[in-house]
Amino acid sequence: MKTQGAAVAAPLHWSDTWLAWRDRLLASPRFRRWAEGFPPARWIARRRAGQLFDLLAGFVYSQVLLACVRLGLFERLGRDGPQSLAALSAVLPLPEPALDRLLQAACALRLLERRRQGRYGLGPLGAPLVGNAGLAAMVEHHEALYRDLVDPLALLRAAPGQGAGGALSGFWPYARAADPAALDAQQVAGYSQLMASSVPWVAEQLLQAYPVHRHQRLLDVGGGEGALAACLARAVPGLQVQVFDLSEVARRAEARFAREGLAGRCSASGGNFLRDALPSGFDAISLVRVLHDHDDAAVLRLLAAVRVALPAGGRLLIAEPLADAPGAPAMGAAYFGLYLWAMGSGRARTVAQLRDLLERSGFTDVQARPTPMPLHSGVLVATTGVLATPSVNLN
Ligand SMILES: C[S@@+](CC[C@H](N)C(=O)[O-])C[C@H]1O[C@@H](n2cnc3c(N)ncnc32)[C@H](O)[C@@H]1O
């Protein structure tokens, strides 16, 4: 007898039956023993076991990387070449047995490599970290995320938009602030520096995916401390770029433009893009690593403001990590899913989800442009048609 309110079971599809059989098989110790002993199935069994072990051990691997970054190992080996344990131990603040343990771990993870005469050199995964301040800063700031993730269920139980009030949401205060425009210089400094340090990777994707040189005046909304604006201005002679960001961040952008001799072509203005009208007079607007910070309601609000600010035929350029980035299946849902939850708002979106939001906001001709390194960023381009009544009220 059915109890009132109980869910009605959906009819079984053949795929449900097949998957239930597969699950029972993979969960069966007898099957596992058979697969391990049967040569054609053994490699699959080993690969699966290895993948599961990597999931279990992932945090340890991350901490080995963090320890190497904090010791400046990659920079040192990049500068001085391969070194012995004794030579490294003489200059690094770790006792020799502990350093030995770390070096072995880093070699196993291909961050370092054993070289002739017992020396250690850079490994294929460690070499790209040399001179890469952005990557080192990213590694370092994950400490805040991992602190929040110590109890993942506590983090997930926090109401959406609360980010558990943890370390990461403190690092990104605009995600939860009642009035982001009121954030002070100190509150925006950490995340602004972090984002600026990784801008070159994203700028490269954008410049390769889209001919920015077609434009004369570009407004970079949520443009941070102007690192992208500076990259674009240097890459596209004659391009005028304005950054629109929270007032204290815009101040940092102005300081950068003055410092880098770009004040003639780059400027910045301050405001809250969820409340204030955006400056007009631009033939393109960019949103770089901005939309994924926000939930759908805020994204629609922002897109409506962009729509109003652009002339008919104006271009919107979006660059950010996509949930369906080729070659990075876990990045969107697993990494950004939990990262942005801890931060307090937003999620990585698929091309289809972004297209839907763009079309609902009155953009047409939405195109996903391939980027050479989708892990760093995807790129979408959309065009404004004739302005119809905006579907989102900006007041
Ligand atoms: C993740 S950062 C991206 C910065 C830059 N576009 C980049 O890729 O390096 C998001 C930016 O949006 C800005 N932002 C967040 N909420 C905002 C708001 N309500 N109004 C204006 N800017 C905002 C932040 O200050 C920050 O600079």
The ligand as an SDF file (V2000), in Angstrom:
LIG
                    3D

 27 29  0  0  0  0  0  0  0  0999 V2000
   36.9440   37.3460   -9.9820 C   0  0  0  0  0  0  0  0  0  0  0  0
   37.2900   39.0240  -10.1070 S   0  0  0  0  0  0  0  0  0  0  0  0
   37.7790   39.1940  -11.8050 C   0  0  0  0  0  0  0  0  0  0  0  0
   38.6600   40.3710  -12.0380 C   0  0  0  0  0  0  0  0  0  0  0  0
   39.1870   40.4950  -13.4580 C   0  0  0  0  0  0  0  0  0  0  0  0
   38.1280   40.5960  -14.4300 N   0  0  0  0  0  0  0  0  0  0  0  0
   40.0890   39.3170  -13.7710 C   0  0  0  0  0  0  0  0  0  0  0  0
   39.7290   38.4160  -14.5080 O   0  0  0  0  0  0  0  0  0  0  0  0
   41.1980   39.3040  -13.2240 O   0  0  0  0  0  0  0  0  0  0  0  0
   35.6920   39.7720  -10.1090 C   0  0  0  0  0  0  0  0  0  0  0  0
   35.7350   41.2840  -10.1180 C   0  0  0  0  0  0  0  0  0  0  0  0
   34.3900   41.7660  -10.0610 O   0  0  0  0  0  0  0  0  0  0  0  0
   34.3440   42.8670   -9.1720 C   0  0  0  0  0  0  0  0  0  0  0  0
   32.9980   42.9820   -8.6150 N   0  0  0  0  0  0  0  0  0  0  0  0
   32.3320   42.0870   -7.8640 C   0  0  0  0  0  0  0  0  0  0  0  0
   31.1120   42.5370   -7.5520 N   0  0  0  0  0  0  0  0  0  0  0  0
   30.9990   43.7640   -8.1110 C   0  0  0  0  0  0  0  0  0  0  0  0
   29.9680   44.7350   -8.1540 C   0  0  0  0  0  0  0  0  0  0  0  0
   28.7880   44.5210   -7.5450 N   0  0  0  0  0  0  0  0  0  0  0  0
   30.1870   45.8800   -8.8340 N   0  0  0  0  0  0  0  0  0  0  0  0
   31.3840   46.1110   -9.4610 C   0  0  0  0  0  0  0  0  0  0  0  0
   32.3920   45.2060   -9.4650 N   0  0  0  0  0  0  0  0  0  0  0  0
   32.2110   44.0570   -8.7990 C   0  0  0  0  0  0  0  0  0  0  0  0
   35.3550   42.5230   -8.1090 C   0  0  0  0  0  0  0  0  0  0  0  0
   35.7870   43.6640   -7.3890 O   0  0  0  0  0  0  0  0  0  0  0  0
   36.4470   41.8680   -8.9180 C   0  0  0  0  0  0  0  0  0  0  0  0
   37.4070   42.7890   -9.3430 O   0  0  0  0  0  0  0  0  0  0  0  0
  1  2  1  0
  2  3  1  0
  2 10  1  0
  3  4  1  0
  4  5  1  0
  5  6  1  0
  5  7  1  0
  7  8  2  0
  7  9  1  0
 10 11  1  0
 11 12  1  0
 11 26  1  0
 12 13  1  0
 13 14  1  0
 13 24  1  0
 14 15  1  0
 14 23  1  0
 15 16  2  0
 16 17  1  0
 17 18  1  0
 17 23  2  0
 18 19  1  0
 18 20  2  0
 20 21  1  0
 21 22  2  0
 22 23  1  0
 24 25  1  0
 24 26  1  0
 26 27  1  0
M  CHG  2   2   1   9  -1
M  END
$$$$
